[in-house]
Protein backbone atom coordinates (compact mmCIF):
# COMPACT_ATOMS: atom_id res chain seq x y z
CA UNK A 1 0.00 0.00 0.00
CA UNK A 2 2.86 2.39 0.76
CA UNK A 3 4.29 1.63 -2.67
CA UNK A 4 0.93 2.54 -4.25
CA UNK A 5 0.94 5.80 -2.31
CA UNK A 6 4.56 6.65 -2.99
CA UNK A 7 3.80 9.11 -5.82
CA UNK A 8 1.03 10.52 -7.98
CA UNK A 9 -2.65 11.05 -7.27
CA UNK A 10 -2.86 7.87 -5.15
CA UNK A 11 -0.65 9.60 -2.59
CA UNK A 12 -3.78 11.27 -1.25
CA UNK A 13 -5.32 7.90 -0.40
CA UNK A 14 -2.35 5.66 0.32
CA UNK A 15 0.28 8.26 1.13
CA UNK A 16 1.30 9.84 4.41
CA UNK A 17 -0.89 12.94 4.48
CA UNK A 18 -2.99 15.35 2.45
CA UNK A 19 -3.34 19.11 2.74
CA UNK A 20 -6.19 21.17 1.31
CA UNK A 21 -6.17 24.96 1.07
CA UNK A 22 -9.87 25.90 0.80
CA UNK A 23 -11.19 28.25 -1.87
CA UNK A 24 -12.43 31.66 -0.79
CA UNK A 25 -13.20 34.54 -3.13
CA UNK A 26 -10.18 35.08 -5.38
CA UNK A 27 -8.25 32.28 -3.62
CA UNK A 28 -8.57 29.03 -5.56
CA UNK A 29 -8.55 25.61 -3.95
CA UNK A 30 -5.15 23.95 -3.77
CA UNK A 31 -4.28 20.43 -2.66
CA UNK A 32 -1.00 18.79 -1.73
CA UNK A 33 -0.76 15.02 -1.38
CA UNK A 34 2.29 13.87 0.51
CA UNK A 35 3.46 10.57 -0.96
CA UNK A 36 6.32 8.55 0.45
CA UNK A 37 8.60 9.24 -2.51
CA UNK A 38 7.01 12.35 -3.99
CA UNK A 39 4.48 15.14 -3.79
CA UNK A 40 1.31 15.55 -5.88
CA UNK A 41 -0.30 18.95 -6.28
CA UNK A 42 -3.51 20.25 -7.86
CA UNK A 43 -4.71 23.82 -8.28
CA UNK A 44 -8.43 24.48 -8.73
CA UNK A 45 -8.90 20.78 -9.61
CA UNK A 46 -6.17 20.76 -12.26
CA UNK A 47 -2.75 19.16 -11.91
CA UNK A 48 0.09 21.64 -11.50
CA UNK A 49 2.48 21.78 -14.48
CA UNK A 50 4.87 24.47 -13.29
CA UNK A 51 8.41 23.61 -12.23
CA UNK A 52 9.19 21.28 -10.42
CA UNK A 53 5.85 19.55 -11.01
CA UNK A 54 5.18 17.38 -14.06
CA UNK A 55 1.57 16.25 -14.35
CA UNK A 56 1.20 17.27 -10.74
CA UNK A 57 4.07 15.06 -9.55
CA UNK A 58 7.41 15.99 -8.03
CA UNK A 59 9.96 13.64 -6.46
CA UNK A 60 11.22 14.20 -2.94
CA UNK A 61 14.62 12.96 -4.10
CA UNK A 62 14.97 16.00 -6.38
CA UNK A 63 13.78 18.50 -3.77
CA UNK A 64 15.25 21.98 -4.01
CA UNK A 65 13.77 24.67 -1.78
CA UNK A 66 14.51 27.49 -4.23
CA UNK A 67 12.87 25.70 -7.17
CA UNK A 68 9.91 24.40 -5.20
CA UNK A 69 9.28 27.63 -3.33
CA UNK A 70 8.10 25.58 -0.33
CA UNK A 71 10.18 25.01 2.84
CA UNK A 72 9.63 21.27 3.07
CA UNK A 73 13.19 20.09 3.47
CA UNK A 74 12.28 17.98 6.50
CA UNK A 75 9.47 16.25 4.57
CA UNK A 76 11.82 15.59 1.65
CA UNK A 77 13.92 13.50 4.03
CA UNK A 78 11.29 12.10 6.39
CA UNK A 79 8.94 10.69 3.72
CA UNK A 80 11.55 8.61 1.80
CA UNK A 81 13.12 7.51 5.12
CA UNK A 82 9.74 6.26 6.34
CA UNK A 83 9.23 4.40 3.07
CA UNK A 84 12.54 2.55 3.27
CA UNK A 85 12.04 1.74 6.96
CA UNK A 86 8.67 0.25 5.99
CA UNK A 87 10.26 -1.75 3.19
CA UNK A 88 12.92 -3.11 5.55
CA UNK A 89 10.21 -3.95 8.10
CA UNK A 90 8.26 -5.85 5.45
CA UNK A 91 11.31 -7.94 4.51
CA UNK A 92 12.02 -8.70 8.18
CA UNK A 93 8.37 -9.69 8.73
CA UNK A 94 8.56 -12.13 5.80
CA UNK A 95 11.68 -13.70 7.30
CA UNK A 96 10.07 -13.94 10.75
CA UNK A 97 6.91 -15.58 9.35
CA UNK A 98 9.03 -18.02 7.32
CA UNK A 99 10.98 -19.01 10.41
CA UNK A 100 7.73 -19.47 12.34
CA UNK A 101 6.33 -21.72 9.61
CA UNK A 102 9.56 -23.75 9.58
CA UNK A 103 9.39 -24.18 13.36
CA UNK A 104 5.83 -25.52 13.16
CA UNK A 105 6.71 -28.06 10.45
CA UNK A 106 9.97 -29.31 12.00
CA UNK A 107 11.85 -29.33 15.29
CA UNK A 108 14.69 -27.28 13.82
CA UNK A 109 14.32 -23.71 15.03
CA UNK A 110 16.22 -20.75 16.38
CA UNK A 111 13.74 -18.84 18.58
CA UNK A 112 16.39 -16.33 19.71
CA UNK A 113 17.08 -15.31 16.10
CA UNK A 114 13.37 -15.15 15.33
CA UNK A 115 12.81 -12.94 18.38
CA UNK A 116 15.61 -10.63 17.26
CA UNK A 117 14.15 -10.35 13.75
CA UNK A 118 10.61 -9.65 14.99
CA UNK A 119 12.01 -7.03 17.39
CA UNK A 120 13.82 -5.31 14.51
CA UNK A 121 10.59 -5.48 12.49
CA UNK A 122 8.71 -3.73 15.30
CA UNK A 123 11.48 -1.15 15.59
CA UNK A 124 11.18 -0.38 11.87
CA UNK A 125 7.44 0.13 12.27
CA UNK A 126 7.92 2.51 15.20
CA UNK A 127 10.53 4.45 13.21
CA UNK A 128 8.12 4.79 10.27
CA UNK A 129 5.52 6.37 12.56
CA UNK A 130 7.90 8.63 14.46
CA UNK A 131 10.00 9.80 11.50
CA UNK A 132 6.99 10.77 9.39
CA UNK A 133 4.95 12.29 12.20
CA UNK A 134 7.75 14.31 13.81
CA UNK A 135 9.81 14.93 10.68
CA UNK A 136 7.02 15.90 8.29
CA UNK A 137 3.39 15.90 9.44
CA UNK A 138 3.95 18.11 12.50
CA UNK A 139 5.97 20.60 10.45
CA UNK A 140 3.19 21.32 7.93
CA UNK A 141 1.55 24.64 8.73
CA UNK A 142 -0.36 27.46 7.03
CA UNK A 143 2.86 29.39 6.57
CA UNK A 144 4.95 26.75 4.81
CA UNK A 145 2.01 25.83 2.60
CA UNK A 146 1.94 29.45 1.47
CA UNK A 147 -1.49 30.18 2.95
CA UNK A 148 -0.60 33.37 4.82
CA UNK A 149 -3.85 35.00 3.69
CA UNK A 150 -5.72 32.48 5.81
CA UNK A 151 -5.07 34.52 8.95
CA UNK A 152 -6.78 37.56 7.44
CA UNK A 153 -9.71 35.62 6.02
CA UNK A 154 -10.15 33.49 9.11
CA UNK A 155 -9.54 30.29 7.16
CA UNK A 156 -7.24 27.41 7.97
CA UNK A 157 -5.87 24.66 5.80
CA UNK A 158 -7.28 21.15 6.16
CA UNK A 159 -4.65 18.57 7.06
CA UNK A 160 -5.37 14.85 7.24
CA UNK A 161 -3.47 11.60 7.74
CA UNK A 162 -3.21 9.35 4.68
CA UNK A 163 -4.29 5.72 4.43
CA UNK A 164 -0.70 4.55 4.19
CA UNK A 165 0.10 5.99 7.61
CA UNK A 166 -2.97 4.32 9.12
CA UNK A 167 -1.87 0.98 7.65
CA UNK A 168 1.61 1.57 9.11
CA UNK A 169 0.02 2.01 12.56
CA UNK A 170 -1.90 -1.27 12.20
CA UNK A 171 1.15 -3.12 10.87
CA UNK A 172 3.28 -1.86 13.76
CA UNK A 173 0.65 -3.07 16.24
CA UNK A 174 0.62 -6.51 14.62
CA UNK A 175 4.43 -6.67 14.65
CA UNK A 176 4.34 -5.94 18.39
CA UNK A 177 2.00 -8.91 18.87
CA UNK A 178 4.37 -11.05 16.79
CA UNK A 179 7.30 -9.92 18.94
CA UNK A 180 5.46 -10.85 22.17
CA UNK A 181 4.57 -14.30 20.75
CA UNK A 182 8.20 -14.87 19.75
CA UNK A 183 9.32 -13.76 23.23
CA UNK A 184 7.01 -16.33 24.85
CA UNK A 185 8.25 -19.05 22.48
CA UNK A 186 11.85 -18.13 23.22
CA UNK A 187 11.28 -18.38 26.98
CA UNK A 188 9.50 -21.72 26.53
CA UNK A 189 12.35 -23.04 24.38
CA UNK A 190 14.95 -21.76 26.84
CA UNK A 191 13.26 -23.23 29.95
CA UNK A 192 11.14 -26.20 28.84
CA UNK A 193 11.22 -27.78 32.33
CA UNK A 194 9.30 -24.85 33.85
CA UNK A 195 6.20 -25.69 31.80
CA UNK A 196 6.38 -29.33 32.83
CA UNK A 197 6.63 -28.42 36.53
CA UNK A 198 3.66 -26.07 36.18
CA UNK A 199 1.57 -28.83 34.62
Rosetta silent file (secondary structure, phi, psi, omega in degrees, C-alpha in Angstrom):
SEQUENCE: XXXXXXXXXXXXXXXXXXXXXXXXXXXXXXXXXXXXXXXXXXXXXXXXXXXXXXXXXXXXXXXXXXXXXXXXXXXXXXXXXXXXXXXXXXXXXXXXXXXXXXXXXXXXXXXXXXXXXXXXXXXXXXXXXXXXXXXXXXXXXXXXXXXXXXXXXXXXXXXXXXXXXXXXXXXXXXXXXXXXXXXXXXXXXXXXXXXXXXX
SCORE:     score description
SCORE:     0.000 S_00000001
   1 L     0.000  -39.639  177.959    0.000    0.000    0.000 S_00000001
   2 L   -64.629  -32.401  177.124    2.855    2.388    0.764 S_00000001
   3 L   -66.974  -40.259  177.591    4.286    1.634   -2.672 S_00000001
   4 L   -63.468  -34.100 -178.386    0.932    2.544   -4.255 S_00000001
   5 L   -96.725   18.426 -177.288    0.940    5.796   -2.306 S_00000001
   6 L   -73.664  -35.595 -178.668    4.562    6.654   -2.991 S_00000001
   7 L  -149.340  169.840  173.207    3.798    9.111   -5.820 S_00000001
   8 L    76.869 -168.559 -175.006    1.030   10.517   -7.984 S_00000001
   9 L   -64.600  -29.420  179.999   -2.650   11.046   -7.268 S_00000001
  10 L   -65.840  -13.407  179.624   -2.864    7.869   -5.151 S_00000001
  11 H   -62.022  -25.735  178.429   -0.647    9.599   -2.585 S_00000001
  12 H   -69.117  -29.703 -178.367   -3.778   11.273   -1.254 S_00000001
  13 H   -96.036  -45.058 -174.650   -5.322    7.903   -0.399 S_00000001
  14 H  -109.134    4.224 -179.092   -2.348    5.657    0.316 S_00000001
  15 L   -86.061 -160.654 -177.182    0.277    8.259    1.132 S_00000001
  16 L   -86.265  -37.340 -177.129    1.300    9.837    4.406 S_00000001
  17 E  -162.786  166.376  176.638   -0.887   12.939    4.478 S_00000001
  18 E  -138.840  142.060 -179.951   -2.994   15.348    2.448 S_00000001
  19 E  -126.984  132.814 -179.945   -3.338   19.111    2.743 S_00000001
  20 E  -124.956  122.602  174.210   -6.187   21.172    1.315 S_00000001
  21 E   -96.372  111.099 -173.436   -6.173   24.958    1.067 S_00000001
  22 L   -67.007  151.524  177.393   -9.873   25.898    0.802 S_00000001
  23 L   -78.949  143.649  177.716  -11.188   28.253   -1.870 S_00000001
  24 E  -159.365  111.231  179.839  -12.427   31.664   -0.789 S_00000001
  25 L    63.019 -119.290 -179.632  -13.197   34.541   -3.133 S_00000001
  26 L   -80.028  -11.255  179.497  -10.185   35.076   -5.384 S_00000001
  27 E   -83.683  121.136 -179.158   -8.249   32.283   -3.621 S_00000001
  28 L   -90.534  153.304 -178.909   -8.574   29.031   -5.556 S_00000001
  29 L   -65.925  136.489  178.246   -8.547   25.606   -3.951 S_00000001
  30 E  -134.054  138.259 -179.253   -5.146   23.946   -3.774 S_00000001
  31 E  -126.671  141.222  173.910   -4.281   20.427   -2.664 S_00000001
  32 E  -124.894  127.926  178.149   -0.998   18.791   -1.733 S_00000001
  33 E  -114.744  115.683 -174.381   -0.759   15.019   -1.379 S_00000001
  34 E   -87.301   99.237  175.567    2.291   13.866    0.514 S_00000001
  35 L   -84.563  171.689 -177.517    3.456   10.570   -0.963 S_00000001
  36 L   -75.684  -27.059  179.527    6.323    8.550    0.453 S_00000001
  37 L  -118.793   -2.785 -178.611    8.601    9.244   -2.515 S_00000001
  38 E  -166.407  174.786 -178.743    7.006   12.350   -3.992 S_00000001
  39 E  -117.644  140.870  176.970    4.477   15.138   -3.793 S_00000001
  40 E  -120.502  132.957 -175.445    1.308   15.547   -5.877 S_00000001
  41 E  -132.461  138.795  174.071   -0.295   18.955   -6.285 S_00000001
  42 E  -128.761  148.964 -179.482   -3.513   20.249   -7.855 S_00000001
  43 E  -130.789  114.999 -176.761   -4.710   23.821   -8.278 S_00000001
  44 L    57.197   37.630  177.379   -8.429   24.477   -8.730 S_00000001
  45 L    85.137   -4.849 -179.352   -8.901   20.785   -9.605 S_00000001
  46 E  -110.227  142.728  179.188   -6.165   20.762  -12.261 S_00000001
  47 E   -66.053  143.156 -178.974   -2.755   19.161  -11.907 S_00000001
  48 L   -79.041  132.334 -179.028    0.094   21.637  -11.503 S_00000001
  49 L  -113.139   -1.081 -179.481    2.477   21.778  -14.481 S_00000001
  50 L   -78.647  155.280 -179.662    4.867   24.470  -13.294 S_00000001
  51 L   -56.434  131.439   11.266    8.413   23.615  -12.227 S_00000001
  52 L   -97.897   11.850 -174.356    9.186   21.281  -10.420 S_00000001
  53 L   -84.644  137.256  173.287    5.846   19.549  -11.009 S_00000001
  54 E  -126.827  113.747 -173.173    5.178   17.375  -14.059 S_00000001
  55 L    56.460   36.468  177.294    1.569   16.253  -14.353 S_00000001
  56 L    83.826   -4.193 -174.703    1.203   17.269  -10.743 S_00000001
  57 E  -107.812  143.373  174.164    4.065   15.058   -9.549 S_00000001
  58 E  -145.585  137.577 -176.231    7.410   15.988   -8.028 S_00000001
  59 E   -87.776  136.762  176.181    9.964   13.642   -6.465 S_00000001
  60 H   -63.106  -29.197 -176.374   11.222   14.196   -2.938 S_00000001
  61 H   -68.755  -19.793  178.801   14.620   12.959   -4.099 S_00000001
  62 H  -107.365   21.962 -176.452   14.975   15.999   -6.377 S_00000001
  63 L   -62.947  133.705  174.303   13.778   18.503   -3.766 S_00000001
  64 L  -142.628  116.777 -172.775   15.253   21.981   -4.010 S_00000001
  65 H   -59.925  -35.811 -179.634   13.774   24.672   -1.777 S_00000001
  66 H   -68.304  -41.741 -179.617   14.507   27.495   -4.227 S_00000001
  67 H   -72.283  -40.702 -176.969   12.869   25.699   -7.171 S_00000001
  68 H   -75.294  -33.405 -177.619    9.910   24.395   -5.202 S_00000001
  69 L    72.802   16.119 -179.253    9.276   27.629   -3.329 S_00000001
  70 L  -133.141  126.644 -177.155    8.095   25.575   -0.327 S_00000001
  71 L   -79.551   69.194 -177.718   10.177   25.014    2.842 S_00000001
  72 L  -115.611   41.831 -179.276    9.628   21.275    3.069 S_00000001
  73 H   -62.692  -39.269  179.938   13.190   20.093    3.470 S_00000001
  74 H   -64.244  -40.621  178.950   12.276   17.976    6.499 S_00000001
  75 H   -66.529  -34.874 -178.793    9.473   16.249    4.572 S_00000001
  76 H   -65.105  -19.654  177.285   11.819   15.585    1.646 S_00000001
  77 H  -101.179  -39.329 -175.598   13.924   13.501    4.034 S_00000001
  78 H   -69.435  -40.442 -177.215   11.291   12.098    6.391 S_00000001
  79 H   -64.870  -51.633  177.149    8.942   10.692    3.722 S_00000001
  80 H   -62.876  -36.402  179.299   11.555    8.608    1.805 S_00000001
  81 H   -62.282  -42.971  177.889   13.125    7.510    5.119 S_00000001
  82 H   -61.749  -40.048 -179.601    9.738    6.260    6.341 S_00000001
  83 H   -62.200  -46.027 -176.695    9.227    4.402    3.065 S_00000001
  84 H   -73.761  -30.430  172.277   12.543    2.549    3.268 S_00000001
  85 H   -64.043  -40.135  178.394   12.043    1.741    6.959 S_00000001
  86 H   -65.963  -39.599  178.503    8.670    0.250    5.995 S_00000001
  87 H   -64.200  -42.992  177.731   10.264   -1.752    3.186 S_00000001
  88 H   -63.960  -41.235  178.222   12.918   -3.109    5.550 S_00000001
  89 H   -62.206  -37.712  178.219   10.213   -3.951    8.105 S_00000001
  90 H   -64.377  -44.181  179.620    8.264   -5.851    5.450 S_00000001
  91 H   -63.602  -41.099  178.762   11.307   -7.940    4.507 S_00000001
  92 H   -66.123  -37.179  178.532   12.018   -8.705    8.176 S_00000001
  93 H   -64.851  -38.928  178.183    8.370   -9.693    8.726 S_00000001
  94 H   -62.579  -42.719  178.841    8.556  -12.126    5.795 S_00000001
  95 H   -64.051  -43.753 -178.838   11.680  -13.703    7.297 S_00000001
  96 H   -63.591  -42.771  178.313   10.069  -13.938   10.746 S_00000001
  97 H   -65.425  -38.142  178.843    6.912  -15.578    9.355 S_00000001
  98 H   -63.956  -41.595  178.526    9.032  -18.018    7.320 S_00000001
  99 H   -66.209  -37.883  177.927   10.985  -19.011   10.414 S_00000001
 100 H   -64.730  -40.397  178.613    7.730  -19.472   12.338 S_00000001
 101 H   -66.150  -38.268  178.508    6.331  -21.721    9.611 S_00000001
 102 H   -65.560  -38.247 -179.782    9.557  -23.746    9.579 S_00000001
 103 H   -66.252  -35.388  179.810    9.391  -24.176   13.363 S_00000001
 104 H   -69.170  -37.842 -175.201    5.831  -25.523   13.157 S_00000001
 105 H   -82.245  -23.271 -178.590    6.712  -28.062   10.446 S_00000001
 106 L  -144.589  168.134 -179.681    9.967  -29.306   12.005 S_00000001
 107 L   -80.907  -14.414 -178.988   11.849  -29.328   15.286 S_00000001
 108 L   -74.356  118.814 -179.589   14.693  -27.279   13.821 S_00000001
 109 L  -157.533  159.926  176.052   14.316  -23.710   15.034 S_00000001
 110 L  -134.000   80.281 -175.034   16.221  -20.747   16.383 S_00000001
 111 H   -60.289  -30.706  179.350   13.741  -18.838   18.584 S_00000001
 112 H   -65.352  -43.336  178.511   16.394  -16.331   19.707 S_00000001
 113 H   -65.980  -41.415  179.211   17.085  -15.314   16.102 S_00000001
 114 H   -63.819  -39.262  177.454   13.371  -15.146   15.325 S_00000001
 115 H   -63.970  -40.459  179.423   12.812  -12.938   18.377 S_00000001
 116 H   -63.968  -42.073 -179.012   15.613  -10.632   17.260 S_00000001
 117 H   -66.885  -43.888  179.480   14.145  -10.355   13.754 S_00000001
 118 H   -66.677  -31.983  176.384   10.610   -9.648   14.991 S_00000001
 119 H   -67.133  -42.871  177.102   12.008   -7.032   17.390 S_00000001
 120 H   -63.920  -36.806  177.864   13.815   -5.308   14.512 S_00000001
 121 H   -62.194  -44.757  177.782   10.594   -5.483   12.486 S_00000001
 122 H   -63.881  -40.525  179.182    8.711   -3.730   15.302 S_00000001
 123 H   -61.332  -41.131  177.879   11.484   -1.149   15.594 S_00000001
 124 H   -61.744  -41.609  178.988   11.180   -0.382   11.866 S_00000001
 125 H   -63.241  -43.068  178.744    7.438    0.132   12.274 S_00000001
 126 H   -63.853  -39.659  178.761    7.921    2.509   15.198 S_00000001
 127 H   -64.677  -38.284  176.651   10.531    4.445   13.209 S_00000001
 128 H   -56.937  -47.496 -177.275    8.116    4.786   10.271 S_00000001
 129 H   -66.726  -46.486 -175.947    5.524    6.370   12.557 S_00000001
 130 H   -70.646  -44.412 -177.227    7.899    8.631   14.458 S_00000001
 131 H   -62.353  -45.273 -178.737   10.004    9.799   11.504 S_00000001
 132 H   -70.921  -44.665 -176.468    6.993   10.774    9.392 S_00000001
 133 H   -65.176  -49.784 -177.171    4.948   12.289   12.202 S_00000001
 134 H   -80.584  -32.930 -175.888    7.746   14.313   13.810 S_00000001
 135 H   -86.227  -20.919 -177.460    9.806   14.926   10.678 S_00000001
 136 L  -132.015  -61.773 -171.647    7.016   15.900    8.287 S_00000001
 137 H   -56.021  -45.562 -177.615    3.395   15.904    9.442 S_00000001
 138 H   -72.638  -12.321 -179.210    3.947   18.105   12.504 S_00000001
 139 H   -93.189   -9.743 -178.910    5.975   20.604   10.451 S_00000001
 140 L   -79.234  121.967 -179.039    3.195   21.316    7.926 S_00000001
 141 L  -139.565  173.707  178.819    1.550   24.639    8.727 S_00000001
 142 H   -57.847  -36.962 -176.063   -0.355   27.459    7.035 S_00000001
 143 H   -69.066  -48.033 -176.937    2.863   29.390    6.568 S_00000001
 144 H   -79.700   -5.445  171.067    4.953   26.753    4.814 S_00000001
 145 H   -87.694  -12.803 -179.725    2.008   25.831    2.602 S_00000001
 146 L    87.239   23.928 -176.396    1.939   29.446    1.474 S_00000001
 147 L  -107.506   51.846 -178.819   -1.492   30.181    2.947 S_00000001
 148 L   -66.847  -27.568 -179.502   -0.599   33.372    4.819 S_00000001
 149 H   -68.007  -15.182 -178.723   -3.851   35.002    3.691 S_00000001
 150 H   -61.095  -32.071  179.529   -5.723   32.482    5.808 S_00000001
 151 H   -65.021  -38.949 -178.469   -5.069   34.517    8.952 S_00000001
 152 H   -72.370  -41.183 -176.214   -6.776   37.560    7.441 S_00000001
 153 H   -83.846   -9.081 -178.860   -9.713   35.623    6.017 S_00000001
 154 L    76.266   24.510  179.965  -10.146   33.494    9.114 S_00000001
 155 L  -108.442  154.981  175.370   -9.537   30.286    7.159 S_00000001
 156 L  -132.722  149.989  177.456   -7.242   27.406    7.968 S_00000001
 157 L   -69.128  156.801  178.546   -5.866   24.656    5.801 S_00000001
 158 E  -105.636  116.997 -177.492   -7.284   21.154    6.162 S_00000001
 159 E  -115.278  132.829 -177.938   -4.647   18.571    7.060 S_00000001
 160 E  -140.438  150.623  177.410   -5.367   14.851    7.241 S_00000001
 161 E   -76.145  140.191  179.315   -3.468   11.603    7.745 S_00000001
 162 L   -83.251  164.239 -179.965   -3.207    9.346    4.681 S_00000001
 163 H   -62.837  -32.317  179.763   -4.291    5.721    4.435 S_00000001
 164 H   -63.691  -36.897  179.462   -0.700    4.552    4.188 S_00000001
 165 H   -70.185  -37.912  177.882    0.097    5.987    7.609 S_00000001
 166 H   -63.575  -41.963  177.401   -2.972    4.319    9.123 S_00000001
 167 H   -63.565  -36.801  178.360   -1.871    0.981    7.652 S_00000001
 168 H   -63.577  -37.162  177.261    1.605    1.567    9.115 S_00000001
 169 H   -63.728  -45.472  179.802    0.019    2.009   12.562 S_00000001
 170 H   -63.993  -44.802 -179.349   -1.903   -1.271   12.196 S_00000001
 171 H   -62.778  -38.598  178.568    1.152   -3.124   10.869 S_00000001
 172 H   -65.733  -39.515  176.731    3.276   -1.857   13.763 S_00000001
 173 H   -62.062  -42.423  178.695    0.648   -3.074   16.235 S_00000001
 174 H   -66.520  -37.652  179.286    0.621   -6.515   14.620 S_00000001
 175 H   -66.960  -31.127  175.609    4.430   -6.672   14.647 S_00000001
 176 H   -65.927  -40.687  176.256    4.342   -5.944   18.393 S_00000001
 177 H   -61.926  -43.458  178.970    1.997   -8.911   18.868 S_00000001
 178 H   -61.117  -40.304 -179.907    4.367  -11.045   16.789 S_00000001
 179 H   -64.492  -41.338  179.307    7.299   -9.922   18.942 S_00000001
 180 H   -64.862  -42.374  177.945    5.457  -10.846   22.167 S_00000001
 181 H   -61.359  -43.565  179.267    4.573  -14.299   20.754 S_00000001
 182 H   -66.225  -33.234  177.417    8.202  -14.866   19.751 S_00000001
 183 H   -65.795  -42.364  178.147    9.319  -13.761   23.232 S_00000001
 184 H   -64.028  -43.484  179.118    7.010  -16.330   24.853 S_00000001
 185 H   -63.757  -37.928  179.152    8.247  -19.052   22.478 S_00000001
 186 H   -65.302  -42.268  178.256   11.847  -18.132   23.219 S_00000001
 187 H   -65.542  -37.954  178.372   11.283  -18.377   26.984 S_00000001
 188 H   -65.705  -40.715 -179.980    9.502  -21.719   26.528 S_00000001
 189 H   -68.835  -35.053 -177.314   12.349  -23.037   24.376 S_00000001
 190 H   -74.610  -37.564 -178.594   14.949  -21.760   26.843 S_00000001
 191 L  -127.650   70.438 -178.264   13.260  -23.226   29.946 S_00000001
 192 H   -66.422  -26.612 -178.089   11.141  -26.196   28.837 S_00000001
 193 H   -68.759  -26.521 -179.026   11.223  -27.782   32.335 S_00000001
 194 H   -62.693  -40.466  179.670    9.300  -24.846   33.846 S_00000001
 195 H   -65.683  -37.745 -179.087    6.203  -25.689   31.800 S_00000001
 196 H   -65.972  -41.400 -179.722    6.379  -29.334   32.833 S_00000001
 197 H   -64.444  -38.065 -179.924    6.631  -28.416   36.528 S_00000001
 198 H   -63.604  -40.945  179.238    3.660  -26.071   36.175 S_00000001
 199 L   -68.401    0.000    0.000    1.567  -28.829   34.625 S_00000001
